[in-house]
């Protein structure tokens, strides 16, 4: 079991199982992690999403989506996703360089209102991408697809995953991915982001604490 809970990341998989995941990832550059978010945490996230405010965001024309404004649940997710034990397992599966932190967002894609074009996510210190399905009902379209740059068709494609399932994929200049257009009335909701070599998460926390102390009013 590889699972994210409200308290921490839990790994009960034996070394040989992680080695098998490593071989699969090396072959395809992408892998699915079923049940990555445990049911209790998944329900907490969904409750927050139902009442949250979303703001439109566009990234240089290749991605347009509505992102959930920061709140306490998103803060909790950042804390548990920046667990050093999780970083160790991600490195074991992907063979990536040392991870300093995870950064991401919760986004929503509706039919006709959002799009993801082919892109690589190569920027700054990003190493590995992750997307977790949070949608409560089955949605149509919204497939995650991966290809080598220059290829005409996707070499790897995932349809609607179960709630809490995660997709882990390599970030490299010669790899491109996209999410196809959503169809129908049910929007696609996901928690997505990147494991990156920098900044170091603990350094970010310390800097934030110092900033809060500086602005505290007595």
C-alpha positions, 0 to 999 in steps of 0.5 A: 500500500502506498497511501496519503493520510491526514497524518502522514504518508504510509508505505507497506510495500516490500522492496520487490514491489517497489522494484517492480514499480520502478521497472514499469516507470522506466519503461513507460515514464508514467504509472498509476498508483491506485488508492493513493489518497485514503478515503478519510482524507479524500472525503475531507478534500471533497467537502472543501471543494464543494464550498471552495472558490475557484479562480481562472488561471491560464499558462501561456496558452497551453493550459486553462483551468479554474484553480481552488483558492488557498485554504486550510485543506490545501495547506494540509495537503502541502504538509503531507505531500512534503513528507520525506518518506514520500520523497524517498518512495518517489525516488525509489520508483522513478530514479529521480534526483533528490527532492526538495519539495512538492508544489501544486494546486487543486483545479477544475475542468468543465466541458467547453471552459478549459483545455490542456494542450501538449506541453512538457512541464519543464520549468525550474527544478521540476522532476516528477509530475503527479495528478490525483483524481478527486472527482466524485462522479464519473466524468467523460473525456478528460483523459491524461495522455503522454507521448514523446515530443514529435509523436503524432499520437499519445503513447500512453493514455488513462481514462477516468480513474477512481477517486483517490487514484494518482498518476505519476509521470516523468518530466523531461524535455522529450516528453509531453502530456495533456488532459483532453477536453472534458465532455458532459455535465460532470467537471474533472477535479484533480490535485496536481503538481510537481516534485521538485529539487528546490526549494527545500520545504523545511527552508520555506517553512522557516522563512514563512515563520520568520516573516510571520514573526516580523509582521506580528503586532504586539 
